[in-house]
Amino acid sequence: MNKPIIIVNEKHKQKFSHLGVLVKTPIEYILDNHNKQNKFKVFNLSSNMGYQEQGYYVSLLAEARKDKILPSPRSIQDLTDRRINRVLSEEISNLVEKNLKKIKSDQFDLSVYFGQNIASTYNKLSWELYRMIQAPMFKVYFEKKNSWDIKKIILLTPSELNSTHMNFLVEATKNYIEQKKFSKTAGTKYIYDMAILYDQNEKHPPSDSRALKKFINAFQKNGFKTQLIQNSERPDINNFDALFIRETTNVTHHTYRISRSAEIERLVVIDDPDSIVRCTNKVYLEQLLDRLNITRPKTLILDSARFNKIKNEIQFPCIIKQPDSAFSQGVYKADDIEELKLFANRLFKKTELILIQEYIPTDFDWRISILNNEILYVCKYYMANGHWQIINNKNGKSEEGKFECISPTNTPEKIKKIALKVSNEIGKGLYGVDLKQKGNDIYFIEINDNPSIESGVEDQILGEKLYDEIAKYFLFECHKKRGINV
């Protein structure tokens, strides 16, 4: 079996070198090209864990490589949402009250290292918190009003620890590795109603108003009491059995927070949090495609230092992408070095890593939509008139190219095979795989966790059946959660 990997900043590597593990810095792991057949357990103790910082990318790329990673990208993102803290408070409220009943102050914080605390009195509580949060080291801030609640949770880093806590971290890491403790998620509970999350003010919604009405009809025919909800209404997810997100998703967005809250409450969810994390980040996808040996445009993943070293070697034209770009925004085409520097510097203000891709001109992109690992619809999206993208965002206005729906039976087998191979790695939800075709060559472009379904566009061939297929999938999953045989 491969040795576990500890990820720490350079100045802390020596502390863990005697544990019989591989010790790497974040950038060493990011740039590592280890054998694709080898899978590792990775413990991410990076000092920079914010969104799109190097520590975050360690966890994201570990998932793409199928390494077992703590914390996962989802765990990192969860800790930014205080509403999730309230859910966690409710889940372990009795244990918290029992453990903290002797605390005289109305404030208490607890540092957790691989499920342990320096004071063994709190080890049971520490393990339960670790089981839910799934991060190697974190601090929980409790506050008492009428009862004890979790005020906030933050990830800890070795740089913040004094010598006593650092030594305890190293010992806890050793104990955890030797005992091979990898906990599993808790059980499930279920309810029966449908919420469709949308934003009436979104410029490019995945479903237009007519499509939303068709979804409501389909869900109602399949036994769902259906309600359209918006984030501005502060909906109570506890009231629903299932959540269908028809709003453009992003990891730093309320769509992710609502999806994660719904998952914690055991709802059937599309888009689920894992799909949002995986699909919305092109750095993750690049590593996934590399592991799957999927052909795509030649791609470089660069930080600012590496970019400045090789910028004069890049061939033009090229495409520069923000890792979590969507709807043609955060994506630029550079025809010369000056445009390349302009766009790259613009993106480096938002993210530590960017992607630079080979430009492959085509008249259209394939879109293969997949639900539960089966093809739902196939479309060709043509480039906007006189533009290199499907959507031309200029001067605050958007122009879109033509579209054409294709029967899956008339779609080239190679196209379908590639789309299914990638989507199967992401999950069982609803996805849209975008591919380019140049002659006989097929290039993967991206996979969307929130594909377009608009009335008169993607439903041209299936019509009402498209909406019915999605409703039936939700019904099947809800029945399965209740143990009902179908």
N, C-alpha and C positions, 0 to 999 in steps of 0.2 A: 504493500500500500504506500502511496506517495506521502511524504511528510507534509504536515500542515504548514501553512504560510502565515507568518505574522507580518502585518504591514505597519511599520512605524517610521517616523521621521529619522533622518540620519543620526541625530545625536542620541537617540534612544535605542539604537540597534543592539548595542553591546549588552544591554540589560536582559535581552531575551535570547542571546546567542547560545546559552548553555542548556536550553530546553529541548534540544533535539529536533528543532523545527527549522524551516527556511525563514530567514528574516530579510525582508525587502522594504525599500522605500516606496512611496506611492508611485513615483514616476517610473521606477524600475519595473513594477508590476504592470503599469499601463503599457509600457513599451515592450514587455516580455512577449516573445513568440514561442512559448513552450509548446510541446507536442500536443496536437488537438485531441489525441486519444487519452491524455493524462488529465485527470480531474483532481482538484485539490480542495481541502478545507481551508478557507481563508478567513483570518480574523483581522478585521480592519480597524487598527488603532491610530489612524492618521490624525494629524493635528488640524487639518482643514477639511471639514465635512459639510460645508455649506453647498447649496445647490450649484452645480457646475464647477465646484472646486475639485482639486485632484482627489481628495478622499472620497467624494461622491462618485467620481468616475471609476475608482477602484471597485466599489460595490457594483456599479452598473455594468462594467466590463466583466466582472466575475460572473454575473448572471448570464451574460452573453456566452461566456466560455463554459457554462455549466459547472463552474466551481461552486462549492457550498460556501456561501458568504454570510458573515455576520459583521455589521448589520446589513440587511438588504437595502436596496434603494427605497423600497416602500417604507421600511422602518425609519430610515433617515427622514423621509418626507413627513411621516405621521407626526413626528415630534414637533413640527411647526404649527400643528393645528390644536388649539386649546380645547376645541369641542371634542376631539378624540380623548383628551385627558379626562373630560367629564364621564365619558363612556367607561373608561378604565376605572375611574373612581367607583362607579356603581357596581362594576363587576367584582371588585375585591373589597367592598366597603366593610363587610363584617370582619375580615382579617385585619384591615387597617385599624378599625376601632379597637380590636383586641390587642394589637401590638403597641398602639400609641396611647392607651388609656392612662398610663402613668406619667405621660409628658405634661408638665405644668404649663409650659408656654403654649401659645396658639400658633407657633411656627415650628416646623421641624423639617430637616432635609436628610435624605438617605442616599449614600453613594453605593452603587451596586457594581460589583466586579464579577462577571461571569456567574451571576446568581448568588453571590456572597457579599456580606458586609463585614467590616472589621469587627463589629460587635456581633458575635454569633447569635445573640438574642433575636436579631432581626433577619436571620438567614431564611426562615420560612417565607416571610414577607418579601425578602429580596428575590427568592427563587420564583415566586408567583409573578412579581413584576417583570423579571427577566423572561419568563415564559410568554408573557403577552407582548413585551416590547422587542425582544429578540435582538439586543445589542450587547456587545461585550462589556461596555462600561458606560454608565449614565448616572445622573443625579436626579432624584425626585424631590420636589419641593411640596410639602404638605402644608395646608392651612386649615385651622379649625375655626368654624363659626358655630353653627348648631351641631355639626359633625365634622370629622376630618375629611378633607377632599384634596385631590391632587391639583395644585395650583399650576405647576408647569414641570416639564421633564426636559432635560438637556443632555446631549451626549458629552461625555467627558473625554479629555485627551491627556496623554502622558505629560504634556507640558504644564498642565494645571496642577499636577499632584506634588505634594511634598514627599520627602524621602520615605516616610512611614507608609503612606498610601501607595507609592510606587512599588515598594517591596511587596506589599500585600497584593497589588495587581499582578505582579510577576508570579507570585505563589498561586493565586487564584487561576491564572492562565494555565499553569502547570497542572494543577488539580483537574481542571476542566478537560484538558487534552487527554490526560491519563485515564480519566473515567469515561471519556467519550460521551459526554452528555450533550445530546442534540434533541431538544424537546419538540413535541408535536403540538399542533394547534388544538384548541379546545373544540368541544362538540358544537352542535348547531341547534337552533330553535327557529320556528317558522310561523308566518302569518299569511294572509291572502288578499292583497290589493295591489294595484299597479299604479306607479307614478311615472310620468314621462317628463323628464327635466328638459326645459328649453329656455331660450332667451328671445323674447319678441323683438328685441332691438339689435340682435346680432346681424352683422352685415352679410356674412356668408354662412348661414346655418346649414347643418347637414340635411335637414328636412324642412321644406316649405310648409306653409299653413295647410295647404290641401293634403299633403302627405301626412301631416299630423292627424288630420281628421280621419284619414284612411286607417292609420294605426289605431286610433281610438275605436273605430268600428270593428276592426279585426280583433282587438283585445276583448271588447265587450261580447262579441260572438263566441269567443273561447272562454267565457266565464269570468273575466276580470272586471271589477269595478275600477274604472280608469280615470285618473285625474292629471291634468297638465299642471306642473309646478314650475316656479321660477325661484332662483336663489334669492332674489329681492324680497320674496315673501317669507323667507326663513322657514321653509317647510319642516315638519316633524317627520323624519324618515321612519320613525318607529311605527307610524300608522300604516305602513305599506308592507306588502308581501314581496314586491319586485320593483326594481328601478331600471328604467330604460333611458339612457342619456342621449338626447338629441340636441346637444350643444357642443361646440368645439372644445375638446379637452386639452388640458395641460397640467403638468405635475404641480406647478405653483398656483393653480387656479382653484376656484371653489368646486369645479367639476370633480377634481381628484378628491378633495376633502369630503364631498358628499358621497362619492363612490366608496371611499374607505369607511365612512360612517355606516353606510348601508351594508357593507360586507361584515363589519363588526356585529351589526344587528342581525346577521344571517339572512339577509335578503338575497334573492337571485338578482344579479347585477350585470348589465351591459351598458357601458364599458366598465369592466372590473378594474380594480387598482393596478394589478400587475400588467394588464394590457396597456393601460395608459402610460405607465412608466416605461415599458419596453418600446411601444410604438412611437411615442413622441420624441424619442431621442435617437438621432442618427449615428451617434458614436456607438451606442449599444448595438444598433442594427448592423453597423459595419463589422463589428466583431462576430456577431451571429452569422452573417453571410460568409465570413472567412471560414468559420468552423464548418459550415454546410457546403463549402465549395460552390457557392452560387456566383455566377458571372454578374458583375455590375461595373459601372464606370470606374476607372482607376481612381482611387481615393487616398488622400493623405489626411491623417489626423494630426493637427499641429497645435502646439502652444506658441505663445508669442516669440519665445527665444528660438525655437526650431524654425518658425516661419521666417524670422529675420535672416537666418543662416541660408535658407534654400530658396527664398522668394525669386531670385534672379534665374533659377533653374526651371521654374514652372513654365509650361507651355500654354499658349493662348490660342483660342479663347478657353476659359475655364470657368467653373461654377464654384462660388464660395457660399457655404451654408452655415447658418446658426444651427447647433445640434437639435434644437426643439422647434424648428421653423414649421409653419403650417400655412396652407392656402397661399402659397407662392410668396409669403412674407418672410423676411430674414434669409432670402435666397437671392444671390446676385450673379450676374454674368460679367466677367472682366475680360476686356479685349486687349488690354496692355498692362504693363507693370504699374502705371499710375493708378488705374482703376482697381487693380488688385490690392494695392496698399491702402487705398481709400476705403474699400469695403471691408478688408480684413481688420483695419484699425477700428472701424465702426463696430464690428462684432466683438472684438476683444474687450470693449468696454462693458459688454454684457456677459461674456463667458470666457473661461480660461482656455477652452479648446474650440477650434473651428475645423470644418472639413473643406478641403479643396478637391474638386472632382473634375475628371475629364468631361468635356462637353461633347455630347452625342446628339446631333440634331436629327429630329424625326418629325413627321407630319402629325402624329398622334401618339398618345399613351394608351396602353391597355389598362383597364381596371377590372380585376377579377374580385368580386365580392364573395366572401366565404362565411358561412354560419355553421358552427358545430362541425367543422372540418369537411363541409360539403359546399360545392359552388352554388351560390344563390343567383347571381346575375353576372353578365359580362357586358362591358361598355368600351367603346373607343371614344376618348376625349381628344379633340383636335386642338391644335395650338390657336391661341387668339390671333386674329388677323394682324399680320406683320410683326408678330412677337414670338419669342422663343419659349414662352410658357403657356399653359392652358388658360390661366388668368393673368390679365395684364393690369396690374395696379399702377395707375398713373394719375397724378393731379387729383388725388382723392376719389377717383372714379375707377370702376372695375369693368373690364371687357372680357367676356369669356368666348372660347371657341365653340365650334359645333360639337355634337355628340351623335353617337350611333350605338344602339343596343344590338348585341349579337347573341344568338342562342348558344348556350354552353356546348351543345352537340356540334355546332359549326365552328367552335373555337379550337385552334391548333392544340394538340395534346401536350406539346412541349410547354406552351403558355400555362395550361392548367396544372401541369405537374410541378412547375417551379412555384407557382402561387400557393399550392397546397403544401408543398414542402416547407415553405417559410411560415405560413400561418399555423401549421401544426406545432411549430416550436413556440409560438407565442401563447396559444391557448385554444379554448373551444368557443370563443365569443364570435362577435360580428366584426369582420375585418374587410378592408379593401386593399388589395395588392396592386401596385402600379408597376408596369413593366414597359420597356421600350423594345421595339423590334427594328433591327437594321439588317436587311437581307435575311439570312437564316439565323442571325445571332440575336439572342434575347438577353436584355440587360435588366436586372432588378433595380428599381428606383427607390421605392419606399413601401411601407405597409401602414395603413391608417387604422386606428382602433375605432374610428367614428366615421365610417364611409358615407358618402352622400346617398340619400334615398329621397328623390324629389318626384312629385307627381308629374307624369308625362315624360320623365327622363329614364331613370333606372328601372321603372316599372313598365316600360313600353311592351315588353314581351310577356311577363308574368301577370301584369295587371294587379287585381286584388289579391291574387294568390301570393304575391311577394310579401305583403303585409301579414297574410294569414300564416305563412311559414314561420315568420318571426314570432308571432303570437303563440303558435303551437310549441315552439321551442321553449318559450317562457313557461307555458303550462306544464310541459313535460318536466322541466327542472323543478318547478314548484311541487309537483306531485312527488317527484323523487325525494325531495327534502322531507316530505311528510311520510315517506315510506309507503306511498300508494303505488301499487303495480299498475302499469299502463301497457 
